[in-house]
C-alpha cells in the first residue's frame, strides 16, 4: 500500500488525468466526425490524434494505479501490470516519433516555399534516434533476465532520451524560425493582395503563422520536459536506494507525459488547418454609441447614396430587383424541404432526379395557391419572411437536386467537395447533420437559390417541355394551371428593351443590390459532375458579374478526381457557344459583351489563373499548403522587389 501522502497525490493526479482524458476524447470526436476532407496528411493527423489520446488514457490508468510502475523484482520478475506500464512507455515514444513526422511534413513544405534548408535533415537524424530508442527500450524492459542487464540497457535508454531532449530544444528553435519567416512573408502578401478571396486567404495564413510562432516552442518544450522527467525517474528507479519513494517522480513524469500528449493532439489539429478560422474582431463601442445605435440606428459613415448605388433610377424595375434580393432561404429550411421530398414525391430518387424534376413536381405545386398566393417557394419555406442572402448560389438545373443540396451543406462545412456529404443527407443521418450544423451556427445561413427564389408561376409553370420526363416513372409532369400572369424578358412594360415585371432578367442588378446591402455576401458556385454549369449562359454571366464586383467566390465540386478529369476541356470554353433555356436570354447576355474574345480570356483567368477557382479548389483539398502557398507568393514578391532595387542601384 502507498503511504498516505502518496495516496493523496495519486488521487489528485487521477482527477487531473481524468479531465485531460475527456479533453482528448473531444479532440478525437472532432477529428473523426468533423474533418470530412480526406488527404494523406489529414489521415495521418487523424491517426496521430487518436493514438495520442489512447496513450493519454493508458497513462491515466497508470496514474490511478501508481504502484504498478517499472519496478523489477528478481523473485517474481515482471508482472502483468509491469508489462502494461512497458506498453504505455513504448507507445509514448512511438507517438512522439509519429508527431515528428507530421512536423517534418510542414517543415518540408516551408523549405520548398523559401528554397532554403530549414531543418528537415536534422529531423531525419532525430527520427533515427527515436527508432533506436524504441528498439533498445523494448529490449531493455522485456528481453533482460537479470538486474544488471536491465541497468545497463536502461542507462543506454537514458542517454538516448537526453539526446532527444536536446534535439527537441533545437527543433523548437528551427520550427519557430520557419514560422517566423512564414509570418513575415504572409504578412507582406496580405498587405499587397487586393482581391477579397485571396486577401482572406493571406490573412488566414498570417494569423495561422502568428499563432504557430508560440504554439510550436510550447509543444516541443512540453515534449522535452516529459523526456527529461522520464530520465530523472528512471535514474531514481534503478540507481537509488531500494526503499526510496518513487511516487512523486512517477507522478511528475506521468503528468508531463499526459500534458505533452494532449497538447500534441491539439497541436496536430492546428497543423491540419481543418478547424482554423480567422478571429472575429468586433470594434469596441462605448455605451453611449451602443444606446444611440439601438435607438436611432447605426451612425455609419456609409451614406444612403452608397447603399442605393445599385439602383437604376427606374422605380418599378428597382422595386422588383429589391423584392428578388430578399428571397433567400436558410439552410435549416432547405434541409427540412429535402427531408420532406419522399412524402411529397414518393418516387424521389436522389441518384436520378435533377433540380428541374424537383421544380416541376414539388416546388411549383407547393407554391401554388399558398397562403401567400402563387408565389416563389422561398416565401412558403420562410413563412413569408423576406431575408437577404449570405450566399448567392450559381448552379445548373441539369444537376441532381441532391448534389445541389450537398453543395450548400459542403459550403456551410467549409469543404471543397460534396461527395462525402451525400451520404449524410440520408434520413437516418439527417438529425446528426443538423446537430453538427447547429453547433457550427450554420443552420441560419441564408442562400439565394434561383429555383426557390424566382416565382416559377410568373414564368415557366404553364408549359412542360417533352424532354422533361420523370427518370423513374417516365411520365411527363403536369403543367400548372394557375392564372398568375406570365412575364417574359420581352413582356411589357419595358425598360431598355427588357421586361420590368420579369424576374429572370435582373440577375446582374440583383447581385449589385445584394452586395450593396450585404457586403459580406459571397458567391457559391455549385458545380455538377459533368461541369455543364460552365456551358450555361446565365451561370457564366453570374460568375463573371461577381468577379467584376469583387464579390468573394467559392467553387464546390463533386470530388478532386472529378475536377482533375474534367478541367481539361474547360480551357476551350467560349461564350458564343454557351446556351440558355430561352434563346432570347442567350442573345441578351451576348449583347452585353463588347469583346467576346476578351470575355473568354477573362473567364479563363478567373477559372485557371493565380488565385482562380480551380487553384483555390485544389488548395482546399490540401489545406496544409495554405501557409506555404501564401508565404511563397510573399517571398517571390520580396525577391522581385530586391532584384528591382539591385538593378536600379
Secondary structure as UniProt FT lines:
FT   HELIX           4..33
FT   HELIX           40..64
FT   TURN            66..67
FT   TURN            74..76
FT   HELIX           80..114
FT   HELIX           120..142
FT   HELIX           147..192
FT   HELIX           196..239
FT   TURN            242..243
FT   HELIX           247..272
FT   HELIX           287..296
FT   HELIX           304..307
FT   TURN            308..310
FT   HELIX           315..325
FT   STRAND          329..330
FT   HELIX           331..344
FT   TURN            346..347
FT   TURN            350..352
FT   HELIX           355..358
FT   HELIX           359..363
FT   HELIX           364..366
FT   TURN            367..369
FT   TURN            371..372
FT   HELIX           377..381
FT   TURN            382..384
FT   STRAND          391..394
FT   TURN            397..398
FT   HELIX           401..412
FT   TURN            413..414
FT   HELIX           419..422
FT   HELIX           423..425
FT   HELIX           427..439
FT   TURN            440..441
FT   TURN            443..444
FT   STRAND          446..448
FT   HELIX           450..453
FT   HELIX           456..458
FT   HELIX           460..462
FT   TURN            466..467
FT   TURN            471..473
FT   TURN            489..490
FT   STRAND          494..495
FT   TURN            496..497
FT   STRAND          498..499
FT   HELIX           507..517
FT   TURN            519..520
FT   STRAND          522..526
FT   TURN            529..530
FT   HELIX           532..535
FT   HELIX           537..548
FT   TURN            549..550
FT   STRAND          553..557
FT   HELIX           560..570
FT   TURN            571..572
FT   HELIX           575..577
FT   HELIX           583..591
FT   HELIX           596..608
FT   TURN            610..611
FT   HELIX           613..621
FT   TURN            623..624
FT   HELIX           625..648
//
